[in-house]
Amino acid sequence: MKQFAWAAGIRRGLATVLLAVAAVVLWAPVDSHAEYGDVVINNYSDAAGMRPVIFPHWFHRIRFRCKVCHADLGFQFKAGGNEISMVKIIDGQFCGACHNGDVAWSVENCNLCHSAKPGTPTQVHESTIQKLAVPAGQGGRK
């Protein structure tokens, strides 16, 4: 009977160690360079008489893994790096893969996406990296 009690103690100890290691691995801070702010897309909007698009990257990122958009749907990892047009979206490409009226609202709701101030350039806006950046000349933390 002592043999079994000893083995159970080892199993409990190993389980505790494994849980501790898993906690460190899963919740340890990771040096990430992802931009989770908004992306303003204005490649064609101003010329078409529409307001530029504000794409809430952070909102989509908490729901989907990066590969869904950047591998499966073909979005490049650069603001303004894609030739997105309403014709392509209506055809089910890029945003239109989900914004089809079934997964998310359809393209008839223009103002939900085309909501930036006219003339706003294509850019990553209000990103986590921009908010954490130290202004030039102010040095690092003390």
DSSP file (Angstrom, degrees, kcal/mol; ACC not computed):
  #  RESIDUE AA STRUCTURE BP1 BP2  ACC     N-H-->O    O-->H-N    N-H-->O    O-->H-N    TCO  KAPPA ALPHA  PHI   PSI    X-CA   Y-CA   Z-CA
    1    1 A M     >        0   0    0      0, 0.0     4,-1.6     0, 0.0     3,-0.2   0.000 360.0 360.0 360.0 -34.5    0.0    0.0    0.0
    2    2 A K  H  >  +     0   0    0      1,-0.2     4,-2.3     2,-0.2     5,-0.2   0.853 360.0  60.3 -63.0 -34.2    2.9    2.4    0.7
    3    3 A Q  H  > S+     0   0    0      1,-0.2     4,-2.2     2,-0.2    -1,-0.2   0.923 105.3  46.8 -59.5 -45.1    4.1    1.9   -2.9
    4    4 A F  H  > S+     0   0    0      1,-0.2     4,-2.3     2,-0.2    -1,-0.2   0.882 110.6  51.6 -68.2 -38.2    0.9    3.3   -4.3
    5    5 A A  H  X S+     0   0    0     -4,-1.6     4,-1.9     2,-0.2    -1,-0.2   0.895 110.4  49.8 -64.4 -40.1    0.8    6.3   -1.9
    6    6 A W  H  X S+     0   0    0     -4,-2.3     4,-1.9     2,-0.2    -2,-0.2   0.916 111.6  48.0 -64.4 -44.4    4.4    7.1   -3.0
    7    7 A A  H  X S+     0   0    0     -4,-2.2     4,-2.4     1,-0.2    -2,-0.2   0.881 110.1  52.2 -64.7 -39.6    3.5    6.9   -6.7
    8    8 A A  H  X S+     0   0    0     -4,-2.3     4,-2.4     1,-0.2    -1,-0.2   0.886 107.9  52.4 -64.6 -38.9    0.4    9.1   -6.2
    9    9 A G  H  X S+     0   0    0     -4,-1.9     4,-2.3     2,-0.2    -2,-0.2   0.900 109.8  48.3 -63.6 -41.2    2.6   11.7   -4.5
   10   10 A I  H  X S+     0   0    0     -4,-1.9     4,-2.9     2,-0.2     5,-0.2   0.919 110.5  51.2 -65.3 -42.7    5.0   11.8   -7.4
   11   11 A R  H  X S+     0   0    0     -4,-2.4     4,-2.4     1,-0.2    -2,-0.2   0.917 111.1  48.2 -61.2 -42.5    2.1   12.1   -9.8
   12   12 A R  H  X S+     0   0    0     -4,-2.4     4,-2.3     2,-0.2    -1,-0.2   0.913 112.3  49.3 -63.4 -41.9    0.7   15.0   -7.9
   13   13 A G  H  X S+     0   0    0     -4,-2.3     4,-2.3     2,-0.2    -2,-0.2   0.921 112.2  47.2 -63.2 -44.5    4.1   16.7   -7.7
   14   14 A L  H  X S+     0   0    0     -4,-2.9     4,-2.8     1,-0.2    -1,-0.2   0.896 111.0  52.1 -64.0 -40.1    4.6   16.2  -11.5
   15   15 A A  H  X S+     0   0    0     -4,-2.4     4,-2.4    -5,-0.2    -1,-0.2   0.907 109.7  49.6 -62.4 -41.4    1.2   17.6  -12.2
   16   16 A T  H  X S+     0   0    0     -4,-2.3     4,-2.2     2,-0.2    -2,-0.2   0.922 112.0  47.8 -63.3 -44.6    1.9   20.6  -10.1
   17   17 A V  H  X S+     0   0    0     -4,-2.3     4,-2.5     1,-0.2    -2,-0.2   0.925 111.8  50.0 -62.7 -44.7    5.2   21.2  -11.9
   18   18 A L  H  X S+     0   0    0     -4,-2.8     4,-2.6     1,-0.2    -2,-0.2   0.897 110.6  49.6 -62.4 -40.8    3.6   20.8  -15.3
   19   19 A L  H  X S+     0   0    0     -4,-2.4     4,-2.4     2,-0.2    -1,-0.2   0.902 110.9  50.0 -64.1 -40.5    0.8   23.3  -14.4
   20   20 A A  H  X S+     0   0    0     -4,-2.2     4,-2.1     2,-0.2    -2,-0.2   0.920 112.3  46.9 -64.2 -43.8    3.4   25.8  -13.2
   21   21 A V  H  X S+     0   0    0     -4,-2.5     4,-2.6     1,-0.2     5,-0.2   0.921 112.1  50.6 -63.3 -44.1    5.4   25.5  -16.4
   22   22 A A  H  X S+     0   0    0     -4,-2.6     4,-2.9     1,-0.2     5,-0.3   0.901 108.9  52.1 -61.0 -40.8    2.2   25.8  -18.5
   23   23 A A  H  X S+     0   0    0     -4,-2.4     4,-2.2     2,-0.2    -1,-0.2   0.916 111.3  46.4 -62.6 -43.3    1.2   28.9  -16.6
   24   24 A V  H  X S+     0   0    0     -4,-2.1     4,-1.1     2,-0.2    -2,-0.2   0.926 116.1  45.1 -65.0 -44.7    4.6   30.5  -17.2
   25   25 A V  H  < S+     0   0    0     -4,-2.6    -2,-0.2     1,-0.2    -1,-0.2   0.915 118.6  41.5 -66.4 -43.8    4.6   29.6  -20.9
   26   26 A L  H  < S+     0   0    0     -4,-2.9    -2,-0.2    -5,-0.2    -1,-0.2   0.833 125.4  31.3 -77.2 -32.6    1.0   30.7  -21.5
   27   27 A W  H  < S+     0   0    0     -4,-2.2    -1,-0.2    -5,-0.3    -2,-0.2   0.332  86.0 117.4-111.8   7.8    0.9   33.9  -19.6
   28   28 A A  S  < S-     0   0    0     -4,-1.1     2,-0.1    -3,-0.2    -4,-0.0  -0.507  76.7 -98.9 -72.7 143.3    4.5   35.1  -19.8
   29   29 A P        -     0   0    0      0, 0.0     2,-0.4     0, 0.0    -1,-0.1  -0.382  39.8-154.4 -62.4 139.5    4.8   38.5  -21.6
   30   30 A V        -     0   0    0     -3,-0.1     2,-1.1    -2,-0.1     0, 0.0  -0.950  21.5-117.3-118.5 136.5    5.8   38.1  -25.2
   31   31 A D        +     0   0    0     -2,-0.4     2,-0.4     2,-0.0     0, 0.0  -0.608  47.7 178.8 -72.4 102.0    7.7   40.7  -27.3
   32   32 A S        -     0   0    0     -2,-1.1    -2,-0.0     1,-0.1     0, 0.0  -0.851  30.5-171.9-113.3 143.6    5.0   41.3  -29.9
   33   33 A H        +     0   0    0     -2,-0.4     2,-0.1     2,-0.1    -1,-0.1   0.180  43.3 130.6-115.2  15.6    5.1   43.8  -32.8
   34   34 A A        -     0   0    0      1,-0.1     2,-0.6     2,-0.0    95,-0.1  -0.416  55.3-131.6 -71.9 145.1    1.5   43.4  -33.9
   35   35 A E        +     0   0    0      1,-0.1    -1,-0.1    -2,-0.1    -2,-0.1  -0.878  27.1 174.4 -97.8 118.1   -0.5   46.5  -34.5
   36   36 A Y        +     0   0    0     -2,-0.6    22,-0.3    21,-0.1    -1,-0.1   0.069  47.8  94.6-112.9  24.3   -3.9   46.3  -32.8
   37   37 A G  S    S-     0   0    0      1,-0.2    21,-0.9    20,-0.1    20,-0.8  -0.003  86.3 -65.8 -91.1-156.5   -5.1   49.8  -33.5
   38   38 A D  E     -AB  56 125A   0     87,-2.4    87,-3.6    18,-0.2     2,-0.5  -0.654  39.4-144.8 -91.6 152.7   -7.3   51.0  -36.3
   39   39 A V  E     -AB  55 124A   0     16,-2.8    16,-3.5    -2,-0.3     2,-0.5  -0.984   7.8-149.1-117.3 124.1   -6.2   51.0  -39.9
   40   40 A V  E     -AB  54 123A   0     83,-3.1    83,-1.7    -2,-0.5     2,-0.6  -0.826  11.9-162.4 -91.5 127.1   -7.4   53.9  -42.1
   41   41 A I  E     +A   53   0A   0     12,-2.7    12,-2.4    -2,-0.5    75,-0.1  -0.942  27.6 149.6-115.4 114.3   -7.8   52.8  -45.7
   42   42 A N        +     0   0    0     -2,-0.6    80,-0.2    10,-0.2     4,-0.2  -0.222  24.1 124.5-138.1  45.5   -8.0   55.6  -48.2
   43   43 A N  S    S-     0   0    0      1,-0.1    -1,-0.1    78,-0.1     4,-0.1   0.884  99.3  -3.3 -71.8 -37.2   -6.5   54.2  -51.4
   44   44 A Y  S  > S+     0   0    0     40,-0.1     4,-1.6    -3,-0.1     6,-0.2   0.507 108.1  93.8-130.6 -12.9   -9.7   55.0  -53.5
   45   45 A S  T >4>S+     0   0    0      1,-0.2     5,-2.6     2,-0.2     3,-0.5   0.918  87.6  45.9 -58.7 -53.5  -12.3   56.4  -51.1
   46   46 A D  G >45S+     0   0    0      1,-0.3     3,-1.5     3,-0.2    -1,-0.2   0.919 113.0  51.1 -57.4 -44.5  -11.6   60.2  -51.5
   47   47 A A  G 345S+     0   0    0      1,-0.3    -1,-0.3     2,-0.1    -2,-0.2   0.804 110.4  50.1 -63.6 -28.8  -11.4   59.9  -55.3
   48   48 A A  G <<5S-     0   0    0     -4,-1.6    -1,-0.3    -3,-0.5    -2,-0.2   0.407 119.1-109.9 -89.7   1.7  -14.8   58.0  -55.3
   49   49 A G  T < 5S+     0   0    0     -3,-1.5     2,-0.3    -4,-0.4    -3,-0.2   0.710  80.2 122.4  78.0  19.4  -16.4   60.7  -53.2
   50   50 A M      < -     0   0    0     -5,-2.6    -1,-0.3    -6,-0.2    -2,-0.1  -0.767  69.2-104.7-109.8 157.4  -16.6   58.4  -50.1
   51   51 A R        -     0   0    0     -2,-0.3    66,-0.1    63,-0.3    64,-0.1  -0.518  49.8 -95.7 -72.0 149.6  -15.2   58.8  -46.7
   52   52 A P        -     0   0    0      0, 0.0    64,-2.4     0, 0.0    63,-0.5  -0.231  43.0-104.8 -62.2 158.7  -12.1   56.7  -46.0
   53   53 A V  E     -AC  41 114A   0    -12,-2.4   -12,-2.7    61,-0.3     2,-0.6  -0.655  20.9-152.3 -86.3 138.6  -12.6   53.3  -44.3
   54   54 A I  E     -A   40   0A   0     59,-2.3   -14,-0.2    -2,-0.3   -16,-0.0  -0.961  12.5-164.7-108.2 113.8  -11.7   52.8  -40.6
   55   55 A F  E     -A   39   0A   0    -16,-3.5   -16,-2.8    -2,-0.6     2,-1.7  -0.880  13.7-144.0-100.0 113.7  -10.8   49.2  -40.1
   56   56 A P  E  >  +A   38   0A   0      0, 0.0     4,-1.8     0, 0.0     3,-0.3  -0.571  22.8 177.8 -79.2  87.3  -10.8   48.2  -36.4
   57   57 A H  H  > S+     0   0    0     -2,-1.7     4,-2.7   -20,-0.8     5,-0.2   0.902  77.4  54.5 -57.2 -44.8   -7.9   45.8  -36.5
   58   58 A W  H  > S+     0   0    0    -21,-0.9     4,-1.6   -22,-0.3    -1,-0.2   0.884 106.4  52.3 -58.0 -40.8   -8.0   45.2  -32.7
   59   59 A F  H  4 S+     0   0    0     -3,-0.3     4,-0.4     1,-0.2    -1,-0.2   0.897 114.4  41.3 -65.2 -41.7  -11.7   44.2  -32.9
   60   60 A H  H >X S+     0   0    0     -4,-1.8     4,-2.0     1,-0.2     3,-1.0   0.857 110.5  58.8 -72.8 -35.6  -11.1   41.7  -35.7
   61   61 A R  H 3< S+     0   0    0     -4,-2.7    -2,-0.2     1,-0.3    -1,-0.2   0.821  99.7  55.5 -67.6 -31.4   -8.0   40.4  -34.0
   62   62 A I  T 3< S+     0   0    0     -4,-1.6    -1,-0.3     1,-0.2    -2,-0.2   0.680 116.2  39.3 -75.0 -13.6   -9.7   39.4  -30.8
   63   63 A R  T <4 S+     0   0    0     -3,-1.0     2,-0.3    -4,-0.4    -2,-0.2   0.719 120.5  34.8-102.7 -27.4  -12.1   37.3  -32.8
   64   64 A F  S  < S-     0   0    0     -4,-2.0    -1,-0.2     2,-0.0     2,-0.1  -0.931  77.3-113.4-131.9 150.7   -9.8   35.7  -35.4
   65   65 A R    >>  -     0   0    0     -2,-0.3     3,-1.3     1,-0.1     4,-0.7  -0.446  39.6-107.9 -73.2 157.1   -6.3   34.5  -35.7
   66   66 A C  H >> S+     0   0    0      1,-0.3     4,-2.7     2,-0.2     3,-0.7   0.860 115.3  63.5 -54.2 -39.7   -3.9   36.5  -37.9
   67   67 A K  H 3>>S+     0   0    0      1,-0.2     5,-2.9     3,-0.2     4,-1.7   0.761  88.3  69.7 -62.4 -26.5   -3.9   33.7  -40.6
   68   68 A V  I <4>S+     0   0    0     -3,-1.3     5,-0.8     3,-0.2    -1,-0.2   0.945 118.1  18.2 -58.2 -48.8   -7.6   34.1  -41.3
   69   69 A C  I <<5S+     0   0    0     -4,-0.7     6,-2.3    -3,-0.7    -2,-0.2   0.889 130.7  45.0 -88.5 -43.6   -7.2   37.5  -42.9
   70   70 A H  I  <5S+     0   0    0     -4,-2.7    -3,-0.2     4,-0.2    -2,-0.2   0.694 130.7  17.5 -82.8 -18.1   -3.5   37.5  -43.7
   71   71 A A  I  <5S+     0   0    0     -4,-1.7    -3,-0.2    -5,-0.4    -4,-0.1   0.736 131.0  38.9-111.5 -56.5   -3.2   34.0  -45.2
   72   72 A D  I   <S+     0   0    0     -5,-2.9    -3,-0.2     1,-0.2    -4,-0.2   0.879 129.1  30.6 -66.9 -39.2   -6.6   32.8  -46.1
   73   73 A L  S   <S-     0   0    0     -5,-0.8    21,-0.5    -6,-0.3    -1,-0.2   0.563 105.5-121.7-100.2  -9.8   -8.0   36.1  -47.4
   74   74 A G        +     0   0    0      1,-0.2     2,-0.3    -5,-0.2    -4,-0.2   0.619  48.8 160.6  85.5  13.9   -4.7   37.5  -48.7
   75   75 A F        -     0   0    0     -6,-2.3    -1,-0.2     7,-0.1     2,-0.1  -0.527  36.2-130.4 -68.8 131.6   -4.4   40.8  -46.8
   76   76 A Q        -     0   0    0     -2,-0.3     2,-0.9     2,-0.2     5,-0.1  -0.395  20.1-111.7 -75.8 160.7   -0.8   42.0  -46.8
   77   77 A F  S    S+     0   0    0      4,-0.1     2,-0.3    -2,-0.1    -1,-0.1  -0.257  91.3  83.0 -87.6  47.7    0.9   43.1  -43.5
   78   78 A K  S >  S-     0   0    0     -2,-0.9     3,-2.4    45,-0.0     2,-0.2  -0.951  84.4-112.7-153.3 128.3    1.0   46.7  -44.5
   79   79 A A  T 3  S+     0   0    0     -2,-0.3    45,-0.1     1,-0.3   -38,-0.1  -0.430 108.7  11.4 -59.8 126.1   -1.6   49.5  -44.4
   80   80 A G  T 3  S+     0   0    0     -2,-0.2    -1,-0.3    43,-0.1    42,-0.0   0.505  93.7 118.8  83.3   4.4   -2.5   50.4  -47.9
   81   81 A G    <   +     0   0    0     -3,-2.4     2,-0.3    -5,-0.1    -2,-0.1   0.429  59.1  73.4 -84.2   1.6   -0.7   47.3  -49.3
   82   82 A N  S    S-     0   0    0     -4,-0.2     2,-1.3    -6,-0.1   -39,-0.1  -0.878  77.2-130.9-118.5 148.4   -3.8   45.8  -50.9
   83   83 A E        +     0   0    0     -2,-0.3     2,-0.4     2,-0.0     5,-0.1  -0.612  43.2 171.4 -92.9  72.7   -5.8   46.7  -53.9
   84   84 A I        +     0   0    0     -2,-1.3     2,-0.3     4,-0.1   -40,-0.1  -0.719   1.7 166.7 -89.0 130.2   -9.2   46.7  -52.2
   85   85 A S     >  -     0   0    0     -2,-0.4     4,-2.2     1,-0.1     5,-0.2  -0.932  48.2-112.9-135.7 162.1  -12.2   47.9  -54.1
   86   86 A M  H  > S+     0   0    0     -2,-0.3     4,-3.0     1,-0.2     5,-0.2   0.849 117.1  58.9 -64.1 -32.9  -15.9   47.7  -53.6
   87   87 A V  H  > S+     0   0    0      1,-0.2     4,-1.6     2,-0.2    -1,-0.2   0.930 108.5  44.8 -61.2 -44.0  -16.2   45.5  -56.7
   88   88 A K  H  4>S+     0   0    0      2,-0.2     5,-2.9     1,-0.2    -2,-0.2   0.899 113.4  50.3 -66.1 -40.7  -13.8   43.0  -55.1
   89   89 A I  H ><5S+     0   0    0     -4,-2.2     3,-1.8     1,-0.2    -2,-0.2   0.933 110.5  48.4 -64.0 -45.9  -15.6   43.2  -51.8
   90   90 A I  H 3<5S+     0   0    0     -4,-3.0    -1,-0.2     1,-0.3    -2,-0.2   0.834 107.1  58.2 -61.6 -31.6  -19.0   42.6  -53.4
   91   91 A D  T 3<5S-     0   0    0     -4,-1.6    -1,-0.3    -5,-0.2    -2,-0.2   0.434 126.7-102.5 -78.4   0.6  -17.4   39.7  -55.3
   92   92 A G  T < 5S+     0   0    0     -3,-1.8    -3,-0.2     1,-0.3     2,-0.2   0.583  79.6 130.4  90.9  10.8  -16.5   38.1  -51.9
   93   93 A Q    > < -     0   0    0     -5,-2.9     3,-2.3    -6,-0.2    -1,-0.3  -0.551  69.0 -15.0 -92.8 163.6  -12.9   39.1  -51.8
   94   94 A F  G >  S+     0   0    0    -21,-0.5     3,-1.8     1,-0.3     4,-0.3  -0.188 141.9   4.0  47.0-123.7  -11.0   40.7  -48.9
   95   95 A C  G >> S+     0   0    0      1,-0.3     4,-2.9     2,-0.2     3,-1.5   0.800 124.8  70.9 -59.2 -30.5  -13.7   42.2  -46.5
   96   96 A G  G <4 S+     0   0    0     -3,-2.3    -1,-0.3     1,-0.3    -2,-0.2   0.625  78.0  77.2 -65.9 -13.9  -16.5   40.7  -48.6
   97   97 A A  G <4 S+     0   0    0     -3,-1.8    -1,-0.3    -4,-0.2    -2,-0.2   0.863 118.6  12.3 -62.9 -34.5  -15.5   37.2  -47.4
   98   98 A C  T <4>S+     0   0    0     -3,-1.5     2,-2.4    -4,-0.3     6,-1.8   0.734 115.7  73.4-109.9 -36.4  -17.3   37.9  -44.1
   99   99 A H  T  <5 +     0   0    0     -4,-2.9     8,-0.4     1,-0.2     6,-0.1  -0.462  64.6 113.2 -83.0  72.3  -19.2   41.2  -44.8
  100  100 A N  T   5S-     0   0    0     -2,-2.4     6,-0.3     4,-0.4    -1,-0.2   0.252  94.6 -97.6-125.6   6.3  -21.8   39.4  -46.9
  101  101 A G  T   5S+     0   0    0      3,-2.2     5,-0.2    -3,-0.3     4,-0.1   0.250 116.2  66.0  90.9 -13.3  -24.9   39.7  -44.7
  102  102 A D  T   5S+     0   0    0     -4,-0.3     3,-0.1     2,-0.2    -3,-0.1   0.833 111.9  22.1-102.4 -55.3  -24.5   36.2  -43.3
  103  103 A V  S   <S-     0   0    0     -5,-0.5     2,-0.3     1,-0.2    -4,-0.2   0.912 139.5  -8.7 -80.0 -45.4  -21.3   36.4  -41.2
  104  104 A A  S    S-     0   0    0     -6,-1.8    -3,-2.2     1,-0.2    -4,-0.4  -0.871 100.2 -55.4-143.2 174.0  -21.3   40.2  -40.7
  105  105 A W        -     0   0    0     -2,-0.3    -4,-0.3    -5,-0.2    -1,-0.2  -0.079  60.8-115.3 -54.8 156.2  -23.2   43.1  -42.1
  106  106 A S    >   -     0   0    0     -6,-0.3     3,-1.6    -5,-0.2    -6,-0.2  -0.313  28.8 -94.3 -91.7 176.1  -23.3   43.5  -45.8
  107  107 A V  T 3  S+     0   0    0     -8,-0.4     3,-0.1     1,-0.3     6,-0.1   0.564 109.4  81.3 -69.9  -9.2  -21.9   46.2  -48.0
  108  108 A E  T 3  S+     0   0    0      1,-0.2     2,-1.3     2,-0.1    -1,-0.3   0.702  77.6  73.9 -69.3 -17.0  -25.2   48.2  -48.1
  109  109 A N    X>  +     0   0    0     -3,-1.6     3,-1.6     1,-0.2     4,-0.5  -0.497  63.0 164.3 -92.7  63.9  -24.3   49.7  -44.7
  110  110 A C  H >>  +     0   0    0     -2,-1.3     4,-2.8     1,-0.3     3,-1.4   0.849  64.4  58.2 -52.6 -46.1  -21.7   52.0  -46.2
  111  111 A N  H 34 S+     0   0    0      1,-0.3    -1,-0.3    -3,-0.2    -2,-0.1   0.646  90.9  71.3 -68.0 -14.7  -21.3   54.3  -43.2
  112  112 A L  H <4 S+     0   0    0     -3,-1.6    -1,-0.3     1,-0.1    -2,-0.2   0.845 119.0  16.8 -68.4 -31.0  -20.4   51.5  -40.8
  113  113 A C  H << S+     0   0    0     -3,-1.4   -59,-2.3    -4,-0.5     2,-2.0   0.794 118.0  65.3-105.4 -44.9  -17.0   51.2  -42.6
  114  114 A H  B  <  +C   53   0A   0     -4,-2.8   -63,-0.3   -61,-0.2   -61,-0.3  -0.553  69.0 119.4 -81.8  79.6  -16.6   54.5  -44.5
  115  115 A S        +     0   0    0     -2,-2.0    -1,-0.2   -63,-0.5   -62,-0.2   0.359  33.3 108.4-129.7   2.6  -16.5   56.6  -41.4
  116  116 A A  S    S-     0   0    0    -64,-2.4     3,-0.1    -3,-0.3   -62,-0.1  -0.398  80.1 -89.2 -80.3 162.3  -13.2   58.5  -41.3
  117  117 A K    >   -     0   0    0    -66,-0.1     3,-1.9     1,-0.1    -1,-0.1  -0.478  54.8 -95.5 -67.1 138.2  -12.9   62.2  -42.0
  118  118 A P  T 3  S+     0   0    0      0, 0.0    -1,-0.1     0, 0.0   -67,-0.1  -0.252 111.5  27.5 -53.3 141.1  -12.4   63.0  -45.7
  119  119 A G  T 3  S+     0   0    0      1,-0.3    -2,-0.1    -3,-0.1   -77,-0.1   0.381  79.7 144.4  86.7  -4.3   -8.8   63.3  -46.6
  120  120 A T    <   -     0   0    0     -3,-1.9    -1,-0.3     1,-0.1   -74,-0.1  -0.542  49.1-126.7 -68.2 125.2   -7.5   61.1  -43.8
  121  121 A P        -     0   0    0      0, 0.0     2,-0.2     0, 0.0   -81,-0.1  -0.287  27.4 -89.5 -73.6 158.6   -4.5   59.2  -45.3
  122  122 A T  S    S+     0   0    0    -80,-0.2     2,-0.3   -81,-0.1   -81,-0.2  -0.501  74.6 126.1 -63.1 129.0   -4.0   55.5  -45.3
  123  123 A Q  E     -B   40   0A   0    -83,-1.7   -83,-3.1    -2,-0.2     2,-0.6  -0.981  68.0 -92.8-172.2 163.6   -2.2   54.6  -42.0
  124  124 A V  E     -B   39   0A   0     -2,-0.3     2,-0.4   -85,-0.2   -85,-0.3  -0.873  52.3-164.8 -87.9 126.8   -2.2   52.6  -38.9
  125  125 A H  E     -B   38   0A   0    -87,-3.6   -87,-2.4    -2,-0.6    -2,-0.0  -0.942  55.9  -1.9-125.1 136.0   -3.9   54.9  -36.4
  126  126 A E  S    S+     0   0    0     -2,-0.4    -1,-0.2   -89,-0.2     2,-0.1   0.871  85.4 169.7  57.8  39.8   -4.1   54.7  -32.6
  127  127 A S     >  -     0   0    0     -3,-0.2     4,-2.1   -90,-0.2     5,-0.2  -0.344  48.7-113.3 -79.6 164.3   -2.1   51.5  -32.5
  128  128 A T  H  > S+     0   0    0      1,-0.2     4,-1.4     2,-0.2    -1,-0.1   0.870 118.7  50.9 -63.2 -36.7   -0.7   50.0  -29.4
  129  129 A I  H  > S+     0   0    0      2,-0.2     4,-1.0     1,-0.2    -1,-0.2   0.908 109.2  50.0 -69.6 -41.2    2.9   50.7  -30.6
  130  130 A Q  H  4 S+     0   0    0      1,-0.2     3,-0.5     2,-0.2    -2,-0.2   0.901 110.6  50.3 -63.0 -40.0    2.1   54.4  -31.4
  131  131 A K  H  < S+     0   0    0     -4,-2.1    -1,-0.2     1,-0.2    -2,-0.2   0.803 114.1  44.4 -68.6 -29.0    0.6   54.9  -27.9
  132  132 A L  H  < S+     0   0    0     -4,-1.4    -1,-0.2    -5,-0.2    -2,-0.2   0.557  87.8 114.4 -91.6  -9.0    3.6   53.3  -26.2
  133  133 A A     <  -     0   0    0     -4,-1.0    -3,-0.0    -3,-0.5     3,-0.0  -0.344  66.6-128.6 -67.1 141.6    6.2   55.2  -28.3
  134  134 A V        -     0   0    0      1,-0.0     5,-0.1    -2,-0.0     3,-0.1  -0.805  30.0-113.9 -89.2 124.7    8.4   57.7  -26.5
  135  135 A P    >   -     0   0    0      0, 0.0     3,-1.9     0, 0.0     4,-0.3  -0.253  43.7 -87.9 -57.2 145.0    8.3   61.1  -28.2
  136  136 A A  T 3  S+     0   0    0      1,-0.3    -3,-0.0     2,-0.1     0, 0.0  -0.240 112.7  21.4 -56.0 136.9   11.7   62.2  -29.8
  137  137 A G  T 3  S+     0   0    0     -3,-0.1    -1,-0.3     1,-0.0    -3,-0.0   0.348  99.7  91.7  88.4  -6.0   13.9   64.0  -27.4
  138  138 A Q  S <  S-     0   0    0     -3,-1.9    -2,-0.1     1,-0.2    -1,-0.0   0.534  76.7-149.1 -99.0  -6.2   12.3   62.7  -24.2
  139  139 A G        -     0   0    0     -4,-0.3    -1,-0.2    -5,-0.1     3,-0.1  -0.110  30.6 -51.8  70.4-172.0   14.5   59.7  -23.7
  140  140 A G  S    S-     0   0    0      1,-0.2     2,-0.1    -6,-0.0     0, 0.0  -0.125  72.7 -62.1 -90.4-171.2   13.4   56.4  -22.1
  141  141 A R              0   0    0      1,-0.1    -1,-0.2    -2,-0.0    -7,-0.0  -0.359 360.0 360.0 -70.4 153.2   11.7   55.6  -18.9
  142  142 A K              0   0    0     -3,-0.1    -1,-0.1    -2,-0.1    -2,-0.0   0.369 360.0 360.0-113.9 360.0   13.5   56.5  -15.6
